Amino acid sequence: MFSLEKILRPHILALSPYTSARDEYEGTEGIFLDANENPFGSITSQNFNRYPDPHQIALKKRVAEIKGVKLEQLFLGNGSDEPIDLLIRATCTPREDEIILVPPTYGMYEVSAAINDVPVVKVSLTPDFALDMPALQQAITTHPKAKLLFLCSPNNPTGNALDPEQMKTLIETFPGLVIIDEAYIDFADYPSFTSYLDKYPNMVVLQTFSKVWGLANLRLGMAFASPELIRILNKIKPPYNISGLTQQVVLEGLQNIQWKEESVQEILKQRTELVKLLEEVPIVEKIYPSEANFLLVKVHQAKETYDYLVEQKIIVRDRSKVKLCENAIRITVGTASENQHLVEAMKQLSVQTETQSTVS
Ligand SMILES: *Cc1c(COP(=O)(O)O)cnc(C)c1O
């Protein structure tokens, strides 16, 4: 049986959280002389002088409704990066506990681990970017101090989804918390793991408003987990981690879910188009299948391609130094016109490369 108490650091379990002025009195009517705010308003045209709801109740109710989860199973963070950090701090004693990662994957897990002085155990994906199950089982057995296992599906930067059955096996065998990062789930053709929340108390699902919802600038991420774990995250987060402006404008935006559905469809359409266009580019050697809003593309020479594109003011991500991603660049699916510019530039570079190799 999974027990959260065994996973949490003892001082986190014992901690009594900061109670803010807005915790002690929750009404909105009254004369507020409790939080040392400016009673005259703000320096900006809109007033932001009052502290926001530390529990983001109105916004959370709407998000929980959209996502089909209970309010108590939802945590909102300053981007997904915040819950990633909070989960590490809640469970891993620096230089003692460990985190298992399956690279190539999202770089923030390792950075967050390093900031917290927590060692990582790396179990590479196979060359076709699947989970290496025997190696993972072995790592789990030989690293009893591992508290967290991060899985990203669809995975960044490889673009593929991990096998859901294998993910379930890992959740069922790993004694710590398994974190499933679903930043790109809206682009995938399989459902979210949030439907297993009641079944798996040791699973955390991360999603974000930064990608398909078009809100990267606002910094809003979601974590879904058992009510017990959500209570812990709420206890250790900075009290006002989501600004009032963010709460307000996102809640307004979420009246129009249709926008997001259409956005998914448009991006998927452009992804298909971009694959077709890239297939015609001579320096492109391989386009990996993608269930996300980006493509991992193996080119003739990644560094040169990246530099050339930057000269043309087209910025992609050079992933060629990442193990298993040699000579690969990661391209976000843009608008039709952006994608065309990209492909034109890559074709120009192909011609140059060809001419050079004929000359030499
Ligand atoms: C983009 C991305 C995120 C989003 O992070 P935010 O902090 O919410 O912007 C999370 N995980 C992965 C794998 C990503 O690629």
PDBQT file of the ligand as one rigid body, heavy atoms in Angstrom, charges set to zero:
ROOT
HETATM    1  C1  LIG A 401       6.346  23.647 -22.093  1.00  0.00    +0.000 C 
HETATM    2  C2  LIG A 401       6.414  22.557 -21.110  1.00  0.00    +0.000 A 
HETATM    3  C3  LIG A 401       5.899  22.729 -19.837  1.00  0.00    +0.000 A 
HETATM    4  C4  LIG A 401       5.240  24.019 -19.454  1.00  0.00    +0.000 C 
HETATM    5  O1  LIG A 401       5.862  24.672 -18.460  1.00  0.00    +0.000 OA
HETATM    6  P1  LIG A 401       5.162  25.989 -17.862  1.00  0.00    +0.000 P 
HETATM    7  O2  LIG A 401       6.047  26.267 -16.687  1.00  0.00    +0.000 OA
HETATM    8  O3  LIG A 401       3.775  25.603 -17.475  1.00  0.00    +0.000 OA
HETATM    9  O4  LIG A 401       5.200  27.025 -18.919  1.00  0.00    +0.000 OA
HETATM   10  C5  LIG A 401       5.922  21.668 -18.955  1.00  0.00    +0.000 A 
HETATM   11  N1  LIG A 401       6.438  20.486 -19.323  1.00  0.00    +0.000 NA
HETATM   12  C6  LIG A 401       6.938  20.282 -20.553  1.00  0.00    +0.000 A 
HETATM   13  C7  LIG A 401       7.440  18.952 -20.931  1.00  0.00    +0.000 C 
HETATM   14  C8  LIG A 401       6.956  21.316 -21.467  1.00  0.00    +0.000 A 
HETATM   15  O5  LIG A 401       7.483  21.109 -22.687  1.00  0.00    +0.000 OA
ENDROOT
TORSDOF 0
